[in-house]
Amino acid sequence: MKTVIQRVKSASVTVDGQLISSIAKGVLIFAAIGKDDTPKEAESMASKVLKVKLWEDDQGSKWKKNVQEINGEVLCVSQFTLLASTKKGNKPDFHKSASAAKGKELYDHFLARVRSQYRHDRVKDGVFQAMMDVELVNDGPVGVDYRCIDEAVTIEIETNSAEMKNPTDFAAFTDELEEGAFKGHVHKTFDLPASLME
């Protein structure tokens, strides 16, 4: 299973011109079910997406609070295209995605677990298999990429950061430094056992 989580100021889903769901501050979660995924992986992912710490605390320290701790909202949207592959050409290949029937079953299971672990009224949904117009105001922008395979979780965090000290310490970047600060794009990848995220 794979999810992409966006920290948002607001987000909404519209189908055929009709507003289906909308949220204020919180997370927009795009979720894809793979053909080999199991209910156990969906349950593990539901726990992870609620626990990821994307907000600062009251003292201004970053990455300290999760969506539950800020009383934020959650909007889940099924998106099987997250599992697309273009290794053999430019046309996306979706052979890693689950069938529609299995995808809906496990997505509904994932959604139910997110709701049961948080508050039902704070978790909204799109329309499975529908052509959806998804709008969001990304806060940051901050995005987190989760993959869950056999309970092992891979986390990728992408954020266009503000000023920071040069993270490389490479002399080659000294010409780009201005008063000791370096501006750039940060991409970190972590491989952790699921047990450490519980």
Salt bridges, closest charged atoms under 4 A:
GLU43 OE2 - HIS109 NE2 2.79
GLU43 OE2 - ARG113 NH1 3.56
GLU56 OE1 - LYS62 NZ 3.92
ASP58 OD1 - LYS65 NZ 3.44
GLU69 OE1 - LYS53 NZ 3.43
GLU73 OE2 - LYS124 NZ 3.61
ASP93 OD1 - HIS95 ND1 2.96
ASP108 OD2 - LYS104 NZ 3.08
ASP121 OD2 - ARG119 NH2 3.04
ASP139 OD2 - ARG7 NE 3.57
ASP145 OD2 - LYS2 NZ 3.78
ASP145 OD2 - ARG147 NH2 3.63
GLU151 OE1 - LYS40 NZ 3.66
GLU156 OE2 - ARG147 NH1 3.45
GLU156 OE1 - HIS187 NE2 3.62
GLU158 OE1 - HIS185 NE2 3.61
